[in-house]
């Protein structure tokens, strides 16, 4: 039942640099036309994965360093390894968030042998990392991972997550005496390096972790996530200017099933794109859904070709040409302790809406070089360089 949408997708090979560094619980961000990938972890070097094994055990997961960044150019379809310098303290980074503000990349909170609320900053001009000394009068978030973040006007908003109980004005649900789920909104101001807890208005979502969020203009959207044994399918929106929650958005039509460790991206100015995750029965999902913001309607995606890979704890980024890029994650549940973890070895590219005429023309030239080879040299320099870069990577 419900409205369905046919959507094409492609599988592309991963970066030759990242091939040997499979990952989940990582971060990806867009900087101009580039996707930047960092952090996360994979199964042990032996190939056997034990989710909660201490880092000193043989089958413990291998954590990746934030010092190595992988850049994918969505115009040329080429990967680059970006090496960075500077602060090497606590380089391993998983389950946190990354955000681009101006000419800097920030990583916040996450997991590094233990949960943290530290902030690190990469200057894109110098490619040097710095540990950010936060304002001493800050209202620090609790140490947490598995949260979501939104960026608005040089501020980074952190919502929810899993970690120890702490002094916060929001709700907290204990799993045990050491940790649990929260629904706090903390804001990091990149101009003052100060944290504050946002006192929101409206009906806020219940505490959760392993949810997914995305930003559109002055709105932060969040879908699903886990609270205790529940995996939810509710959609909420926070006005980042006013600090007001929408309450659960009353969506029309058939709803996606509850899930955690999924992804949510802006596919266009009117559409959110939801993909994958883990459901209540611990099944890995490969379904896609589009949420029409003006009509508040969920639309089930019928993929072409039909067999979409399943993924959980992956990342996604959207570009300006109607595409959503999905990287990494696992196709086996991290709760199946005895299994080998199968990480996604391809990047999925979902074509959520029609690309620009410029992109369609470049794609045609790249796919038919013999027909148009003699005319490439006559194109404007910017277009010519893009096409030549695409051709060299084909």
Rosetta blueprint (number, residue, H / E / L):
1 X L
2 X L
3 X L
4 X E
5 X E
6 X E
7 X E
8 X E
9 X E
10 X E
11 X E
12 X E
13 X E
14 X L
15 X L
16 X L
17 X L
18 X L
19 X L
20 X L
21 X L
22 X L
23 X L
24 X E
25 X L
26 X L
27 X E
28 X E
29 X E
30 X E
31 X E
32 X L
33 X L
34 X E
35 X E
36 X E
37 X E
38 X E
39 X L
40 X L
41 X E
42 X E
43 X L
44 X L
45 X L
46 X L
47 X L
48 X L
49 X L
50 X L
51 X L
52 X L
53 X L
54 X L
55 X L
56 X L
57 X L
58 X L
59 X L
60 X L
61 X L
62 X E
63 X E
64 X L
65 X E
66 X L
67 X L
68 X E
69 X E
70 X E
71 X E
72 X E
73 X E
74 X L
75 X L
76 X L
77 X L
78 X E
79 X E
80 X E
81 X E
82 X E
83 X E
84 X L
85 X E
86 X E
87 X L
88 X L
89 X L
90 X L
91 X L
92 X E
93 X L
94 X E
95 X L
96 X L
97 X E
98 X E
99 X E
100 X E
101 X E
102 X L
103 X L
104 X E
105 X E
106 X E
107 X E
108 X E
109 X E
110 X E
111 X E
112 X L
113 X L
114 X L
115 X E
116 X E
117 X E
118 X E
119 X E
120 X E
121 X E
122 X E
123 X E
124 X L
125 X L
126 X L
127 X L
128 X E
129 X E
130 X E
131 X E
132 X L
133 X L
134 X L
135 X L
136 X L
137 X L
138 X L
139 X L
140 X L
141 X L
142 X L
143 X L
144 X E
145 X E
146 X L
147 X L
148 X E
149 X E
150 X E
151 X E
152 X E
153 X L
154 X L
155 X E
156 X E
157 X E
158 X E
159 X E
160 X E
161 X E
162 X E
163 X E
164 X L
165 X L
166 X L
167 X L
168 X L
169 X L
170 X L
171 X L
172 X E
173 X E
174 X E
175 X L
176 X L
177 X L
178 X L
179 X L
180 X E
181 X E
182 X E
183 X E
184 X E
185 X E
186 X E
187 X E
188 X E
189 X E
190 X L
191 X L
192 X L
193 X L
194 X E
195 X E
196 X E
197 X E
198 X L
199 X L
200 X L
201 X E
202 X L
203 X L
204 X L
205 X L
206 X L
207 X L
208 X E
209 X E
210 X L
211 X L
212 X E
213 X E
214 X E
215 X E
216 X E
217 X L
218 X L
219 X E
220 X E
221 X E
222 X E
223 X E
224 X E
225 X E
226 X E
227 X E
228 X L
229 X L
230 X E
231 X E
232 X E
233 X E
234 X E
235 X E
236 X E
237 X E
238 X E
239 X E
240 X L
241 X L
242 X L
243 X L
244 X E
245 X E
246 X L
247 X L
248 X L
249 X L
250 X L
251 X L
252 X E
253 X L
254 X L
255 X L
256 X L
257 X L
258 X L
259 X L
260 X E
261 X L
262 X L
263 X E
264 X E
265 X E
266 X E
267 X L
268 X L
269 X L
270 X L
271 X E
272 X E
273 X E
274 X E
275 X E
276 X E
277 X E
278 X E
279 X L
280 X L
281 X L
282 X L
283 X L
284 X E
285 X E
286 X E
287 X E
288 X E
289 X E
290 X E
291 X E
292 X E
293 X L
294 X L
295 X L
296 X L
297 X E
298 X E
299 X E
300 X E
301 X E
302 X E
303 X E
304 X E
305 X L
306 X L
307 X L
308 X L
309 X L
310 X L
311 X L
312 X E
313 X L
314 X L
315 X E
316 X E
317 X E
318 X E
319 X L
320 X L
321 X L
322 X L
323 X E
324 X E
325 X E
326 X E
327 X E
328 X L
329 X L
330 X E
331 X L
332 X L
333 X L
334 X L
335 X L
336 X L
337 X L
338 X L
339 X L
340 X L
341 X L
342 X L
343 X E
344 X L
345 X L
346 X E
347 X E
348 X E
349 X E
350 X E
351 X E
352 X L
353 X L
354 X L
355 X L
356 X L
357 X H
358 X H
359 X H
360 X H
361 X H
362 X H
363 X H
364 X H
365 X H
366 X H
367 X H
368 X L
369 X H
370 X H
371 X H
372 X H
373 X H
374 X H
375 X H
376 X H
377 X H
378 X H
379 X L
380 X L
381 X H
382 X H
383 X H
384 X H
385 X H
386 X H
387 X H
388 X H
389 X H
390 X H
391 X H
392 X H
393 X H
394 X L
